[in-house]
């Protein structure tokens, strides 16, 4: 197992998230989905994620996150 400090911090963060969710896979996925919505404007999507209507998927995620925040 690698001992690189960046890898260690990432693994520690993931373990902490898992522990805070009681190691329940469903709750962990729900947490990550919520974070994805919350920080949608910061996401860098891959080349296959562009929307067909000319907009970007990143734009749509940000718009969806703003709608959710208003609710």
C-alpha positions in Angstrom: 0.0 0.0 0.0 1.3 3.4 -0.9 2.3 5.8 1.9 2.1 9.0 -0.2 0.7 11.8 2.1 -2.0 12.9 -0.5 -3.2 9.3 -0.8 -3.2 8.9 3.0 -5.3 12.1 3.4 -7.8 10.9 0.8 -8.1 7.5 2.4 -8.5 9.0 5.8 -11.3 11.3 4.5 -13.1 8.4 2.9 -12.9 6.4 6.1 -14.2 9.3 8.1 -17.2 9.8 5.7 -17.9 6.0 5.8 -17.7 6.0 9.6 -20.0 9.1 9.9 -22.6 7.2 7.8 -22.3 4.1 10.0 -20.5 2.2 7.2 -23.9 2.0 5.5 -23.3 1.9 1.7 -26.7 3.5 1.0 -26.0 6.4 3.3 -22.5 6.8 1.9 -23.9 7.1 -1.6 -26.6 9.5 -0.5 -23.8 11.6 1.1 -21.8 11.7 -2.1 -24.9 12.5 -4.2 -25.7 15.4 -1.9 -22.1 16.7 -2.1 -22.2 16.4 -5.9 -25.4 18.6 -6.0 -24.0 21.0 -3.5 -20.8 21.6 -5.3 -22.0 21.0 -8.9 -20.5 24.3 -10.1 -17.1 23.1 -9.2 -17.3 19.8 -11.0 -15.2 19.2 -14.1 -17.1 16.8 -16.3 -15.6 14.6 -18.9 -15.8 15.2 -22.7 -18.8 12.8 -23.0 -20.8 14.7 -20.5 -21.8 17.7 -22.8 -25.5 18.1 -23.3 -26.9 17.6 -26.8 -28.9 20.9 -26.7 -25.7 22.9 -26.8 -25.5 23.6 -23.1 -23.0 21.9 -20.8 -23.8 19.2 -18.3 -21.8 21.3 -15.8 -24.3 24.2 -16.4 -27.2 21.9 -15.9 -25.8 20.4 -12.6 -25.3 23.9 -11.3 -28.8 24.9 -12.2 -30.3 21.8 -10.6 -28.3 22.4 -7.4 -29.6 26.0 -7.2 -33.2 24.8 -7.6 -32.6 22.3 -4.8 -31.1 24.9 -2.6 -34.2 27.1 -2.9 -36.5 24.4 -1.8 
